[in-house]
Amino acid sequence: MHAIVIGAGIIGLSTAWNLRRRGVRVSVVDPDPATGASHAAAGMLAPAAEVVWGQSPLYPLMRASADLYPDFAADLAAESGRDLGYSSAETFVCAGDRADLASLRELTELQRSAGFDVSLIAGSAARNLEPSLAPGVSGCVTIPGDHSIDPRRVTAALIDVLGVDIVRARVSRLLSGQGRTVGVELTDGTTISADQVIVAAGGACNEIAGVPTLPLREVWGEVIRLRAPESLAPLLTHTIRGLVNARPVYIVARPDGELVLGATIREDGNSGINAGGVHRLLRDAERIIPAILDCEITDITTRARPGSPDDVPIIGRTDPGCLVATGFFRHGILLAPLGSRLTADLACGSESSWAPAGTLAAVGPERFDAQRPPGCTQHAQRTEPIQQPAGSHP
Ligand SMILES: Cc1cc2nc3c(=O)[nH]c(=O)nc-3n(C[C@H](O)[C@H](O)[C@H](O)COP(=O)(O)OP(=O)(O)OC[C@H]3O[C@@H](n4cnc5c(N)ncnc54)[C@H](O)[C@@H]3O)c2cc1C
C-alpha cells in the first residue's frame, strides 16, 4: 500500500510515522513542514486541567492519549536519537484571587467527577513547593498526571525519522476515479497516485479541492517564549496554569530552561501578532509569577488552532481512498498518539479495540451530517474524475 499524508503538522507526521512502522509506504506532502499550529503549541499534555464544562466526549480521548504518551515519546526519542523535552513535572493551577479560587473549586469537582487525580492546596503550601508564585495566589490545584513536551522538538524528530518521505510541495486537489480518491495533484501540476490519501492539513483542509467541506473554524492564539536570567534560573519547576479575573493563562517550564507563556484565544481572522493579547498575557502572568517580567522574550508566535463545532477532532473516512484527520483544536499535541493510531488503523482497515468505547463515533465526520443545509452533501466539493497523466510519479 502507498499512502499520501497531506500536511506535516504533528498529526500528519505522527500518522505517517505510525503507518511506516506498520510497513506502509508513505509520502508526506507539505510546502512548509511543522510551521502551522504545531509550531506555536506550548505542549501541555493536560487531560485533567483541560476538562471544561460541556465537553464530556473529549475527556476519555484525552485520558487515553495521555496514557499512550510515555511509549509514543520513548519510541520516537529512541528512533530519532533526539531529546523531545518531555517533562513529567506536575501541573499547578493557581487562583489569582478569591473569586478565581471559587471558580477553581467548582472546576476541581468536575475534574474529580471525570476521574482525574486533583488536589486543592492553600496558596502558602503552593509557594513552599514553587517559591516564584506571587503572594496574592490564594489557592492552587495540583495535578500530578498533567505533563508537557516540546512540540517543536517532536515535529523535528518526526521529520528526521521520515527523512526523504517528505515532499515539499502544496496539494491543490484530490484526484478521484471510479468513486474514490486515487491520489493528489500539486500546485505545479505534478500528480502522485496513492491507495490511501490522508488529509491532515489542519485548518487548511477546506482549501484543497475535492475534500468534502468540513465545519472547521480558525481560533487564533498568541504564545510568548521567554528565558529567565541566570540569577533566577530555574524560575519554575512545575507547569503553572492560572486563573486571573476568570482569564486562563499558563507558563510551561521546559527542561532546557525555556518558558512558554500562553495563550490568547480570538476568532477575528487576523494572522498578525495582536499587541493587546501579548499585553494581557504578560499582565496576567505577572499576577501569578511576578518575575516573568524579568525574563527575556525570545519569540512571539501566533497561529490558528483548527477547531471543530464541538471541539472534538474530526477523524474518519470520506471515501474508500480518503481519510481526514483534523479539528484537533487546543489538544492536538496531547491527542497526537491517539489520533495518529486511530487514523492509521482506519487507513489499514485494522480494528481500534484499544481505543475507549465510542471513540470512532465521537470523532467521525458524519456526526455533522444532520447539521448540513438541505441539498449539501458530505461530498459536495468532490471534483470530476481525473485521468492519471503519463509521467505521474507514485
Ligand atoms: C497558541 C497555541 C497553543 C497551543 N498549545 C497546545 C498545548 O499546549 N497542547 C496541545 O495539546 N495542543 C496545543 N495547541 C493545539 C495544537 O497546536 C494543534 O491542535 C495541533 O498543532 C494541530 O496539528 P495539525 O497537524 O492538525 O495542524 P498544523 O500543525 O497546523 O499542520 C497542518 C500542516 O498542513 C500543511 N498544509 C496546509 N495546507 C496544505 C496543502 N494544501 N498541501 C500540503 N500541506 C498543507 C501546513 O503547512 C501545516 O504544516 C496549541 C495551539 C496554539 C495555536
The ligand as an ORCA input file, in Angstrom:
! r2SCAN-3c Opt
* xyz 0 1
  C      -1.018     29.130     20.703
  C      -1.331     27.660     20.680
  C      -1.018     26.879     21.792
  C      -1.340     25.508     21.796
  N      -0.987     24.757     22.879
  C      -1.283     23.427     22.898
  C      -0.913     22.630     24.001
  O      -0.310     23.119     24.967
  N      -1.252     21.304     23.998
  C      -1.927     20.737     22.961
  O      -2.226     19.538     23.011
  N      -2.254     21.476     21.864
  C      -1.962     22.807     21.818
  N      -2.313     23.564     20.749
  C      -3.096     22.948     19.667
  C      -2.180     22.220     18.670
  O      -1.140     23.074     18.312
  C      -2.978     21.837     17.425
  O      -4.152     21.142     17.777
  C      -2.128     20.917     16.533
  O      -0.875     21.519     16.301
  C      -2.820     20.646     15.220
  O      -1.915     19.915     14.433
  P      -2.190     19.653     12.893
  O      -1.095     18.764     12.417
  O      -3.608     19.227     12.717
  O      -2.121     21.094     12.221
  P      -0.851     22.002     11.832
  O       0.232     21.916     12.831
  O      -1.417     23.369     11.559
  O      -0.303     21.352     10.494
  C      -1.008     21.443      9.286
  C       0.024     21.384      8.166
  O      -0.677     21.292      6.941
  C       0.072     21.975      5.961
  N      -0.804     22.285      4.825
  C      -1.837     23.151      4.784
  N      -2.384     23.172      3.544
  C      -1.680     22.270      2.801
  C      -1.763     21.845      1.438
  N      -2.688     22.326      0.594
  N      -0.860     20.931      0.990
  C       0.090     20.412      1.829
  N       0.199     20.791      3.137
  C      -0.676     21.707      3.603
  C       0.585     23.210      6.688
  O       1.732     23.755      6.029
  C       0.885     22.636      8.067
  O       2.268     22.278      8.182
  C      -1.982     24.929     20.685
  C      -2.244     25.714     19.560
  C      -1.928     27.058     19.545
  C      -2.202     27.883     18.322
*
